[in-house]
């Protein structure tokens, strides 16, 4: 089978069946890329994850681009990215097209309100899971939180500021 | 022009969406609610819930959803392209330098401040979603119950969301 088509189909499957974010799908991708197709060595695959997690973007899409590019250049990257995005693209578009009608049914308001309350719990849980100790970390966490939640600063500015603080801290420790 | 505005907004979101998932919520919120009032705070939370129940990254899901609401299929396509463009280019460039990248000092420098900042971003997002979603004692109760069951019993998020809908129908 054509490499681009194969990449597209592998990532289509991954895009269609991975719920709960990028990390959940890593074992699935590893099996397809490393074991089934032997396109990459296991170490190489693991190293690629470091890149995918360190740069902006969704991990799933970054991974598709990385692997696709490694295996078949820009065309491979496009084929894999297209595959991984298509399922959620179609599903969300379908939901969006009926969303307004559903929302206008007054009877289901309580269900929506219940779900919205649950979303708070889900986000809070994700935040607390990543919580790290140490004075510097807590300083940055508090600063970021207040900056966005209270002063309504642009998150981009807050991110750049935090990175600058981190660099200052590392330089100071070197001295 | 709405299509161009949408593209630029999601281009910006994509360029700074470090950490994936919930980390990018404040960014998305800033662009599509605070700056442009394209959707309401409630709809934004509904998108987050939908993203939890459907496959795919939250950035792509919200890009598709907002694009469709404002400019139909073309809006969805333009937004999705916008949100993945910068990360894709960066990944392709860096894929050639993986070995250097792995243990680089620059990376360590960036992540010293970025890692805790991402926690702050998520918590700020929980706070802002909470301001909209928790408006009486019942909704506070639902949030607490769900928080408890996902942390204590490791309930799957999809199941937890379904349960919160049932709770809402019963007590709200």
Interface residues (C-beta under 8 A of the other chain):
Chain A: X15 X16 X17 X18 X19 X20 X21 X22 X44 X47 X48 X50 X51 X52 X53 X54 X55 X56 X57 X58 X59 X60 X61 X62 X65 X66 X69 X70 X74 X77 X81 X85 X87 X88 X89 X91 X92 X93 X95 X96 X97 X99 X103 X109 X110 X111 X112 X113 X114 X115 X116 X117 X118 X119 X120 X121 X122 X123 X124 X125 X126 X127 X130 X131 X132 X136 X137 X138 X139 X140 X141 X142 X143 X144 X145 X147 X148 X149 X152 X154 X155 X156 X158 X159 X162 X163 X164 X165 X166 X167 X169 X170
Chain B: X12 X14 X15 X16 X17 X18 X20 X21 X22 X25 X26 X27 X30 X34 X42 X45 X46 X48 X49 X50 X52 X53 X54 X55 X56 X57 X58 X59 X60 X61 X64 X65 X68 X69 X73 X76 X77 X80 X84 X86 X87 X88 X90 X91 X92 X94 X95 X98 X99 X101 X102 X107 X108 X109 X110 X111 X112 X113 X114 X115 X116 X117 X118 X119 X120 X121 X122 X123 X124 X125 X126 X127 X128 X129 X130 X132 X133 X134 X139 X140 X142 X143 X144 X146 X147 X150 X151 X156 X157 X158 X160 X161 X163 X164 X165 X166 X167 X168 X169 X171 X172
